[in-house]
Amino acid sequence: MTMPAGAAPGRESLPWPPAPHPARTFRGARWVQTIARTVHIAAMGTVLGGVAFEVPERALVTAISFTIASGLLLFGINLWKSGTYLYQGHGVAVLLKLALLGTGLLFPAARFECYLAATAVASIGSHMPKTWRHWSFLDHRVIE
């Protein structure tokens, strides 16, 4: 099997690209993502503030639920659009953010610091240049 131009060496046996190209979309996707992102930011801000001010967890259940639901929706949409998302810059940033959130759950004494770091990673991941967001760590090139 011949390797497509730009594909990483040593991947000759894999079908390439591993996901739909160009990326899939659906009618209204931008609106759904914008609304979900807005809910996610507001809910996570509430959780982060609650953790900072030691608000009892039971008072944050609604915000936590909205954070998880909107985050899963955003992650699912991006993954559905193209599986390449998982190894591109913006997908790797999300995976790093999830690792930081998990670390905060495992180490409650460091929860605020982990959640704050996760927020910073999410912000940087969302606002870094397009070439960095779409950089493929497997292909060593930008995949749109």
Residue pairs with C-beta under 8 A, 6 or more apart in sequence:
1 12
1 13
2 12
3 9
3 11
3 12
3 16
4 16
6 139
6 141
7 16
7 139
8 138
8 139
8 140
11 138
17 84
17 143
18 83
18 84
19 82
19 83
19 84
19 85
20 81
20 82
21 82
21 84
21 143
22 144
23 81
23 82
23 84
23 144
24 80
24 81
24 82
25 81
29 77
29 81
32 73
32 77
33 74
33 77
36 70
36 73
36 74
36 77
37 70
37 74
39 66
39 70
40 66
40 67
40 70
40 71
40 74
42 66
43 63
43 64
43 66
43 67
43 70
44 63
44 67
44 119
44 122
46 60
46 63
47 60
47 63
47 64
47 67
47 115
48 112
48 115
48 116
48 119
49 55
50 59
50 60
50 63
51 60
51 111
51 112
51 115
52 112
57 64
75 94
78 85
78 90
78 91
78 94
79 85
79 86
84 91
84 136
84 143
85 91
86 92
86 95
87 136
87 137
87 138
88 133
88 134
88 135
88 136
88 137
88 143
89 125
89 128
89 132
89 133
89 134
89 135
89 137
90 125
90 126
90 128
90 133
90 134
92 137
93 121
93 122
93 124
93 125
93 126
93 128
94 122
94 125
96 121
96 125
97 118
97 121
97 122
97 125
98 118
100 114
100 115
100 117
100 118
100 121
101 114
101 115
101 118
103 110
103 114
104 110
104 111
104 112
104 113
104 114
104 115
104 118
105 111
107 114
125 133
131 142
134 142
134 143
134 144
135 141
135 142
136 142
136 143
